Amino acid sequence: MPLFGGFSALGWVIVKALLLYLTAVFGFRLGERRTLAEMSAFDFVAAVAVGAIVGRVPNATTTSYVSGAATLVTVLVAHRIVSRLRQIPRFATLFDHPPKVLLSRGQIIDSELRRAGLTRDDMHALLRQHGVLNLEDAHLVIFEQRGKLSVIRRDEVRDPAPELIRGLH
């Protein structure tokens, strides 16, 4: 096998890569913006799959653009279906972790911290990042569905809207 390959083969690799890239961009453009915002597990899987397809198919001499595009479109359609199913509460629990309360009224809930895969040091760092220097100053720390942590300071607590605290465990 030659070091640089033939110009004809190289040309087809470039054409397939460009077409697959444009197909992916167009597919994401037709999809929801959420895919490229904060990624959930299923968003991450879709992004990695698209990257693998766009990165590998152009160099595969036995795979045509149409085969790669079919694979790409299948992944994007599956992602779209999952994002729609998430709007149905029964299915949402299959794809998303419910938010968890890791700290309540200044008390760290160690069992929930362990389930979240975090340590007390992680919690302390998070609180410092939010300007909380005493545990008693934190009313709630919530491990959100997308893996981010929300800190609600005691001085920020008023009457929370029920829909914002529903489903907290």
N, C-alpha and C positions, 0 to 999 in steps of 0.2 A: 504494500500500500504506500503510495507516495506521501511525502511529508505534507504537502500542501493540497493534494487532491486536484482534480481537474476543475477548470474554470466553469464548465457546464454544471457539474455537481454543486460547486460552491454557489453558483447563481440560483439553483433551485432551493438550496438551504436558505438563502437570503429571502427569496420570494415567499417560501412557506413561513418563515419566522415573521416576516412583515404581515402577511395575511392573518396568521394566528393572533398576533398582537392586536391588529385592528379588530378582529372578531371578538377578542376578550374585552377590549375597550368598549366596543359597541354593546356587547352583552352586559357589562357592568353599567353602562349608561342607561340601558333599558330597565335594569334592575333598580333596586332602591338604594339610596345614598348610604344607608346604614351599613352596607357591606364594607365601605371604606372608612367609616367613622370608627367608633369603638367596636372592636370585634368580640363577638361571643365565640364559643367553641365551634359552632357550625359555620360562622363567617370565616374563621381561621382555616378550617378544613377546605372550604371553597377557594379561598385565596391561595392556599398551598397547592391544591389540585390544579388550579388555573396556571399557576407558575410552573408546575411540573410539565403540564401539557405544552405550554408555550415554549418552554425551554428544551424539551426533549424531541418533540415531533419533527421540528425542522431538520435535525441531524439524523433522524431515522430514515435510512434509505428505503425501507420497506413500508413506510407509513406515508400515505398521501395527505395533502392538505385537507381533503374532504373527510378522511377518517379522523384526523386531529380536530377538525372543526366540529364534527359530530360528537366527539368525546367532550369537547369544550362546552358545546351548547347543552349537552346532557347534564353536566355538572352545574351550569348556571340555572337551568330549569329546575333541577332538584333543589338548589339553594333557594330559589324563588318559592317553591312549594313549601319547604320547611319554614321560611319566613312567614308565609300565610298561615300555616298550621299553628304557629306560635301565638296567633291571635285568638285561638280557641283555648280556653283555660285548661281543658283536659289534656291537650297536646302540649301546651306550654311547659308543663312540668316535666315532660320527656326531654326537652331541649335546654331548659334553663334551670339553674340552681335558684332556689328562693333566696331572697335576702336574709342575712342572719345578723342578729344583734350580738356584737362581740363585747360591748361594754354598755352597762345600763346604770345610770345614776352614780357614776364614779366607780363602779365595781366591774372588774374584768370577769367575763364569763369564760373560764378556762376550757370547759368542754367544747364550746362553740369555737373558741380560738384554735383548738387542736383540729376540729373538723375542717376549719378553713385552711389548715396547713401553716398557720402563723405562730409566732412565739410572742412572749411578753415583750421582748426587745423590739420586735417588729411593731407592736402596738405602741410602745413608748416612742419610737421614732416617728410614727405616724402622728401621734399627738403633738410632738414637738414641731413637726412640719406645719401643723395647724395652729401653732401658738398656744397650745394647751400645756401648761407646765405643772399642773396639779390634776390628779385623776378626778377630784371632786368637781373640777370646772367642766368636765365632759358629761353631758347628759346621756348621749347615745353615740356609739360607733357602730356603723352598719356596714357589713361586707355585702356589697351590691352584686347583682346578677352578673355583671361584666367583670367582676374581680376588683373593682375600685372600692376604696373605703371612704365612707362619708362620716364626718365628725360633726355632731350637733352639740354646740356648747350650751351649758346650762343657762347662760344669759340670753340665748337665742330662742329659748323655748317659750312658746305662747300656747295657743290652742291649735294643735296640728289638725290639718284636714284629714278626715278618716281615710280617704283614698291614698294618702301618702304614707300611712303607717300600717295599712292593711297587709296581712301576709308576713309580717315580720316574725321571725322565729328566734 
